[in-house]
Amino acid sequence: MVTLEQFRYRPTHATRPPSCFDFHRAEPGMVAIFGDNGSGKSTLAQLMAGWYPDFLPGDIEGKGILLGNPVGQLSLVEQSPTIQLVQQSPYLQLSGCTFSVEEEVAFGPENLCLGEAEILRRIDAALTLTDCHPLRYRHPGTLSGGETQRVVIASALAMMPRLLILDEAFSRLTAQATGQLLDRLAHWAQEHGSLIVLFERHHSPFITCCQQAWQLRDGALFPLC
Ligand SMILES: Nc1ncnc2c1ncn2[C@@H]1O[C@H](COP(=O)(O)OP(=O)(O)OP(=O)(O)O)[C@@H](O)[C@H]1O
């Protein structure tokens, strides 16, 4: 589903040599990439989410394939039905143009021009998985950080992506909420034939839910399991 072979990304005006990535995952499931602050996690997450070149200007080298398409071939809009990225700051990812959590989660599927019944089915499933049903009629602007983070994850799930990238997407959740959500996401990935890639600083509790893991260090990925 994702292959990077001797893949290098050199940002415009880079101040350090480019990292060189080797990563391969052909099966659905949940995997993780760990790295310290400044190791390049978010940049790699954005590359895997198809942000090059629209939001990641620069040069690439090597082989990079996302869901069968070479990195940089499709625009972000073309990739949004199949690839979703959730980042660390949830407030920056709300659409800003909806008046309820339900509308917020419906925003993506509505843009896919799906029928009403399918949109409602997706909203229900996403709200259930993320425990967001009690928030359904709340204005997104009134939510806490943790609630907003769960709504942003629900919005990504409602797109039913084949590749879901979660970049420190649990930072505002309690340990208990994180554990429960990880279990559910691991099941969801298997059930839908999707790949979830977690980007995190600490191994625990993430590594135990993942089938494969890598450490991002000194500009390269080292397999952990
Ligand atoms: N492939 C690369 N080549 C050159 N510079 C890079 C590359 N990847 C990342 N950088 C630069 O390194 C810095 C840290 O990158 P990034 O934000 O991706 O790391 P991070 O691990 O997500 O950090 P944090 O955990 O602190 O959020 C940024 O200034 C980024 O532009």
The ligand as an SDF file (V2000), in Angstrom:
LIG
                    3D

 31 33  0  0  0  0  0  0  0  0999 V2000
   13.8200   15.2900    4.6970 N   0  0  0  0  0  0  0  0  0  0  0  0
   14.2010   16.4420    5.2690 C   0  0  0  0  0  0  0  0  0  0  0  0
   15.2210   17.1430    4.7750 N   0  0  0  0  0  0  0  0  0  0  0  0
   15.5990   18.3070    5.3390 C   0  0  0  0  0  0  0  0  0  0  0  0
   14.9770   18.8690    6.4000 N   0  0  0  0  0  0  0  0  0  0  0  0
   13.9470   18.2190    6.9300 C   0  0  0  0  0  0  0  0  0  0  0  0
   13.4970   16.9670    6.3990 C   0  0  0  0  0  0  0  0  0  0  0  0
   12.4550   16.5300    7.1280 N   0  0  0  0  0  0  0  0  0  0  0  0
   12.2740   17.4640    8.0810 C   0  0  0  0  0  0  0  0  0  0  0  0
   13.1310   18.4840    7.9530 N   0  0  0  0  0  0  0  0  0  0  0  0
   13.1700   19.6670    8.8060 C   0  0  0  0  0  0  0  0  0  0  0  0
   13.4540   19.2710   10.1570 O   0  0  0  0  0  0  0  0  0  0  0  0
   12.6480   19.9960   11.0710 C   0  0  0  0  0  0  0  0  0  0  0  0
   11.8210   19.0400   11.9310 C   0  0  0  0  0  0  0  0  0  0  0  0
   10.9510   18.3140   11.0900 O   0  0  0  0  0  0  0  0  0  0  0  0
    9.5070   17.8120   11.5650 P   0  0  0  0  0  0  0  0  0  0  0  0
    8.6490   18.9310   12.0420 O   0  0  0  0  0  0  0  0  0  0  0  0
    8.9890   16.9770   10.4550 O   0  0  0  0  0  0  0  0  0  0  0  0
    9.9160   16.9000   12.8110 O   0  0  0  0  0  0  0  0  0  0  0  0
    9.0210   16.2430   13.9590 P   0  0  0  0  0  0  0  0  0  0  0  0
    9.6930   14.9610   14.3030 O   0  0  0  0  0  0  0  0  0  0  0  0
    7.5970   16.1580   13.5360 O   0  0  0  0  0  0  0  0  0  0  0  0
    9.1910   17.2790   15.1130 O   0  0  0  0  0  0  0  0  0  0  0  0
    8.2450   17.5090   16.4280 P   0  0  0  0  0  0  0  0  0  0  0  0
    8.1030   16.1800   17.1220 O   0  0  0  0  0  0  0  0  0  0  0  0
    9.0670   18.5140   17.2040 O   0  0  0  0  0  0  0  0  0  0  0  0
    6.9450   18.0690   15.9170 O   0  0  0  0  0  0  0  0  0  0  0  0
   11.7890   20.9460   10.2340 C   0  0  0  0  0  0  0  0  0  0  0  0
   12.4020   22.2100   10.2280 O   0  0  0  0  0  0  0  0  0  0  0  0
   11.7990   20.3190    8.8560 C   0  0  0  0  0  0  0  0  0  0  0  0
   11.6330   21.2790    7.8270 O   0  0  0  0  0  0  0  0  0  0  0  0
  1  2  1  0
  2  3  1  0
  2  7  2  0
  3  4  2  0
  4  5  1  0
  5  6  2  0
  6  7  1  0
  6 10  1  0
  7  8  1  0
  8  9  2  0
  9 10  1  0
 10 11  1  0
 11 12  1  0
 11 30  1  0
 12 13  1  0
 13 14  1  0
 13 28  1  0
 14 15  1  0
 15 16  1  0
 16 17  2  0
 16 18  1  0
 16 19  1  0
 19 20  1  0
 20 21  2  0
 20 22  1  0
 20 23  1  0
 23 24  1  0
 24 25  2  0
 24 26  1  0
 24 27  1  0
 28 29  1  0
 28 30  1  0
 30 31  1  0
M  END
$$$$
